[in-house]
């Protein structure tokens, strides 16, 4: 169980949280803290490794006076060595500092905004981490038998280079394709494909299952829109956004049935979409008498 609040200190934003989980990367246990504070203005921990880099935990037991943090504990995380910055690079990381509550077995954890470590600023931290009087109050559980435990965890943000660019043209490309089909009501073919037509730089077809596809075999006329050049033009991750509708029209151009408008991102793994239950076969046999009838597909490419 955790609780948290957000506060601002100078130019940094930190999240304060009471949590059950111990810090992931380094723990510093200080025994005889009163003597430690008397004899150390600044303490640097041993070097430890996390996220592929070497670090040190820095503690000011009486506060970092250069940051006006008297009467507080100040904690910082520093990159150890200069090798990460030899080529002018930087490390972006999220850092959390913890103080162990020995009575409640919980950790007071303060997490900062994303910090940037570089050659001119190799450390980041919280100058006013906790007031000394709160630390010293035994009822708070942070200092028990003159012993306290600090910890730190650091998670480096590394760009994987993976992403995508979505393009939405100011003017959408639309096209209506009419596919005339003779003897529609008596067709026994398992499936039919229309001629290809071009919309938005891609090739499309209408797929027709006169006796229904596998889900609606013998029950409904099934229709689908298919992007037919996906294998050639859509590399892994590329997509085409299209809005489309399919209609059934008679020889007099009267629409007898149309599906609801659908919008879909077509991709290499999703090349067709449509209506398995476009129209009951019983209705087709009753209504579709005079040839030729037409399947009309209206396709608008909205973006890529």
Helices and strands as residue ranges (DSSP letters): E 3-9, E 12-19, E 26-30, H 33-39, E 43-44, E 48-50, E 53-60, G 65-67, E 72-79, G 83-85, E 91-101, E 106-112, E 115-117, E 123-131, H 132-136, G 138-140, E 148-156, E 173-181, G 184-186, E 192-193, E 197-199, E 202-209, E 220-227, H 230-233, E 239-249, E 255-258, E 262-267, E 272-280, H 281-287, E 293-303
